[in-house]
Amino acid sequence: MTQHPIPDSADQTSDLPGPASVNGVRPKSTMLAAHAPAGADLDAERPAADLNGGQHVVDLDAAERPADLQAAEKAAADFLVALGVDLDREERRATPARMARAYAELLAPQSFQLTTFPNDDGYDELVLARAIPFRTLCEHHMLLFSGVAHVGYLPGERILGLSKLARLVAHFAARPQTQERMTMQVASCLEANLRPRGVGVVLEAEHTCMTQRGIRALGATTVTSALLGTLRTDPRSRAEFFALARVPSAPGPM
């Protein structure tokens, strides 16, 4: 893999072409800004603890108000009855309880420790985890959306424990979300706690609020991306990231 120099050129962006929808319209990806939007729901950076061997650990606390399953079951029963669902049938009597447990599982907090290590060998090429599966709830309809995340970074002075890339995605998926916000949360948290030379995050997901209701655009996929640092400013590094992630990208401006 060729090492690319970092040019002094101005910021450049490109759109990711996504798969065509059922009506033939090709949805555009969202190229997010290189800074967190005002009021973004990001976990605050916490001081890193020094451990043996130069490890640094950052606690990412996802503590939320604990789930009240009894209240959730009652609310689910009221909700279903209000929609005309007959809960007196034997096979449906436990449905509100199952529904409460299912949503509680989807929204279970995902606390973990982000462990980094000294980059003693001076590794300076991309580190990328492809096709990390995730599922979460669309905050607009509380319906499932799921897909894969591609998360990569250009190391600086520290490198990350590889499993933490997948844990970081799960951490932000354990709450009602928008795909755009989740993309930026993963990228910004990685940038704040690792201080890499560049960060790239791409999410590809199918939203049941679009495929199973409303327009019912079966097979439509939404692609969002967040590029920070060198992966945003250097067209060759950006192209290399998209190639390794196996995500099509439009050529940058001439």
Protein Blocks (a to p, Z undefined) as FASTA:
>chain_A
ZZddddfbdcddddddddddfkopacddddddfbdcehiacdddddddddehhiacdddd
fbdcdddfklmmmmmmmmmmmnopafkbmklmmmmmmmmmmmmmmmgccdddddddddfk
opabdcddehiacddddfklopacddddddddddffbccdfklmmmmmmmmmncccdfkl
mmmmmmmmmmmmnopabdcdddddddfklmmgcjlpghiacdddddehjllmmmklmmmm
mmmnopacddddZZ
